[in-house]
Amino acid sequence: MRKRKEKKKKRIKLFPSLLILAIVGYAGWYYTHSTNGALTTIIVFVVLVIFFKIWRGTRGYARLRKAGIKQIDAMTGEEFEQYLGMLFKKRGFKVSYTKTSGDYGADLILQDREDTIAVQAKRYSGSVGVKAVQEIIGALKMYDATQAWVVTNSYFTRQAEKLAESNDVYLIDRDELIEMILKKR
């Protein structure tokens, strides 16, 4: 059942794209009365769309790169994960992202020469509790990680700190996150 839905979605997305290319090609043919004019118009249109998508993507990346702690406080959870991924890439880690849902407690997987690190990202306005630490402990075996980290733009409760200490989970709170951001500028 799931495969049928996925195929249907692909067809639906493909049809409007082909329709737009046909309209652009017809406009090129209408003004030039030649197939070369139609093909040139389609090619120019596709190149402009590609440049627009690249420009739009880099604009968002630049915004994330310049973000300070006040901007981080206004981010969504997904934006915070992307920001952390970019920050850890700058620190030399190979970064991969887990699925948004069903991620078994890890949002990012960092790799360097020796270690695989499961990272739980928590962008909160309040204190981060024990649940975040429990989730990342569960993710250790799932992702065959050697270390577990929880990163937040806030602070941790005493219970979370105690559980993290007894399970060798590294906690990065607001102050340490600010230090990491400032070191990379």
C-alpha positions as CSV (number, residue, x, y, z in Angstrom):
1,M,0.0,0.0,0.0
2,R,2.8,2.4,0.9
3,K,4.6,1.9,-2.4
4,R,1.5,2.7,-4.4
5,K,1.1,6.0,-2.6
6,E,4.8,6.9,-3.2
7,K,4.5,6.1,-6.9
8,K,1.3,8.2,-7.1
9,K,3.1,11.2,-5.5
10,K,6.0,11.0,-8.0
11,R,3.6,11.0,-10.9
12,I,1.7,14.0,-9.5
13,K,5.0,16.0,-9.1
14,L,6.3,15.0,-12.6
15,F,3.1,16.0,-14.5
16,P,3.2,19.7,-13.5
17,S,6.9,19.9,-14.3
18,L,6.4,18.5,-17.7
19,L,3.4,20.8,-18.3
20,I,5.4,23.9,-17.3
21,L,8.3,22.8,-19.7
22,A,5.7,22.3,-22.5
23,I,4.3,25.8,-21.9
24,V,7.8,27.3,-21.8
25,G,8.7,25.4,-25.0
26,Y,5.5,26.6,-26.7
27,A,6.3,30.2,-25.8
28,G,9.7,29.8,-27.3
29,W,8.3,28.3,-30.4
30,Y,5.5,31.0,-30.6
31,Y,8.1,33.9,-30.6
32,T,10.7,32.2,-32.8
33,H,8.7,29.8,-35.0
34,S,11.4,27.2,-34.8
35,T,12.2,24.2,-32.7
36,N,15.7,25.6,-31.9
37,G,14.0,28.6,-30.3
38,A,11.7,26.3,-28.3
39,L,14.6,24.1,-27.1
40,T,16.7,27.2,-26.3
41,T,13.9,28.6,-24.2
42,I,13.5,25.4,-22.3
43,I,17.2,25.1,-21.6
44,V,17.4,28.7,-20.4
45,F,14.3,28.2,-18.2
46,V,15.8,25.0,-16.6
47,V,19.2,26.8,-16.0
48,L,17.4,29.7,-14.4
49,V,15.4,27.4,-12.1
50,I,18.5,25.5,-11.1
51,F,20.3,28.8,-10.3
52,F,17.3,30.0,-8.3
53,K,17.2,26.8,-6.2
54,I,21.0,27.0,-5.6
55,W,20.7,30.7,-4.6
56,R,17.7,30.0,-2.3
57,G,19.6,27.1,-0.6
58,T,22.8,29.0,0.0
59,R,20.8,32.0,1.4
60,G,19.3,29.7,4.1
61,Y,22.7,28.2,4.8
62,A,24.3,31.6,5.2
63,R,21.5,32.6,7.6
64,L,22.2,29.5,9.7
65,R,25.9,30.1,9.6
66,K,25.6,33.7,11.0
67,A,23.2,32.7,13.7
68,G,24.1,33.6,17.3
69,I,22.4,32.4,20.4
70,K,19.4,34.8,20.2
71,Q,18.7,33.5,16.7
72,I,19.1,29.9,17.9
73,D,16.5,30.6,20.6
74,A,14.0,31.5,17.8
75,M,14.8,28.5,15.6
76,T,12.6,25.4,15.2
77,G,13.9,22.0,16.3
78,E,14.8,21.0,12.7
79,E,16.6,24.3,12.1
80,F,18.6,23.8,15.3
81,E,19.6,20.3,14.2
82,Q,20.8,21.7,10.8
83,Y,22.7,24.5,12.6
84,L,24.4,22.0,14.9
85,G,25.3,19.8,11.9
86,M,26.9,22.8,10.2
87,L,28.8,23.7,13.5
88,F,30.1,20.1,13.9
89,K,31.2,20.0,10.2
90,K,33.3,23.1,10.9
91,R,34.9,21.2,13.8
92,G,35.9,18.4,11.4
93,F,33.2,15.8,12.0
94,K,31.4,13.9,9.2
95,V,27.7,14.6,10.0
96,S,24.7,12.6,9.0
97,Y,21.1,13.3,10.0
98,T,18.6,10.8,11.3
99,K,14.9,10.7,10.3
100,T,12.7,13.4,11.9
101,S,10.5,10.8,13.5
102,G,11.5,7.3,14.7
103,D,15.1,8.4,15.1
104,Y,15.6,6.2,18.3
105,G,16.7,9.2,20.3
106,A,19.5,10.6,18.1
107,D,19.2,13.6,15.8
108,L,22.8,13.7,14.4
109,I,25.5,11.0,14.0
110,L,29.0,12.4,14.0
111,Q,32.0,10.5,12.9
112,D,35.7,11.2,13.1
113,R,38.7,8.9,12.8
114,E,38.1,6.9,16.0
115,D,34.6,7.6,17.3
116,T,30.9,7.5,16.2
117,I,28.9,10.0,18.3
118,A,25.1,10.0,18.7
119,V,23.8,13.5,19.3
120,Q,20.4,14.5,20.7
121,A,19.6,18.1,19.9
122,K,17.2,19.9,22.3
123,R,16.2,23.5,21.5
124,Y,14.2,24.4,24.6
125,S,13.1,27.5,26.4
126,G,13.0,25.6,29.8
127,S,15.5,23.1,31.4
128,V,16.2,19.8,29.6
129,G,15.3,16.8,31.8
130,V,16.1,13.2,32.2
131,K,14.1,12.1,29.2
132,A,16.7,13.5,26.7
133,V,19.5,11.7,28.4
134,Q,17.5,8.4,28.5
135,E,16.8,8.8,24.8
136,I,20.4,9.2,23.8
137,I,21.5,6.3,26.0
138,G,19.0,4.1,24.0
139,A,20.4,5.4,20.7
140,L,24.0,4.3,21.6
141,K,23.5,0.7,20.6
142,M,21.0,1.5,17.8
143,Y,23.6,3.5,15.9
144,D,26.6,1.5,17.1
145,A,28.0,4.7,18.7
146,T,31.0,5.0,21.0
147,Q,29.8,8.3,22.6
148,A,26.5,10.0,23.4
149,W,26.0,13.8,23.5
150,V,23.0,16.0,24.3
151,V,23.2,19.5,23.1
152,T,20.8,22.3,24.1
153,N,20.4,26.0,23.9
154,S,19.2,25.9,27.5
155,Y,20.4,24.2,30.7
156,F,20.0,20.7,32.2
157,T,18.2,19.7,35.3
158,R,20.2,18.2,38.2
159,Q,18.6,14.8,37.6
160,A,19.7,14.9,33.9
161,E,23.2,15.8,34.9
162,K,23.3,13.0,37.4
163,L,22.0,10.4,34.9
164,A,24.4,11.6,32.2
165,E,27.4,11.4,34.6
166,S,26.6,7.8,35.6
167,N,26.2,6.8,31.9
168,D,29.1,8.7,30.4
169,V,26.8,11.0,28.4
170,Y,28.4,14.4,27.5
171,L,26.1,17.3,28.0
172,I,26.6,20.6,26.1
173,D,24.5,23.4,27.7
174,R,23.9,27.0,26.7
175,D,27.2,28.3,27.9
176,E,29.3,25.6,26.2
177,L,27.3,26.0,23.0
178,I,28.1,29.8,23.0
179,E,31.8,28.9,23.5
180,M,31.7,26.5,20.5
181,I,30.0,29.2,18.3
182,L,32.5,31.8,19.3
183,K,35.5,29.5,18.7
184,K,34.3,28.8,15.1
185,R,33.9,32.5,14.1
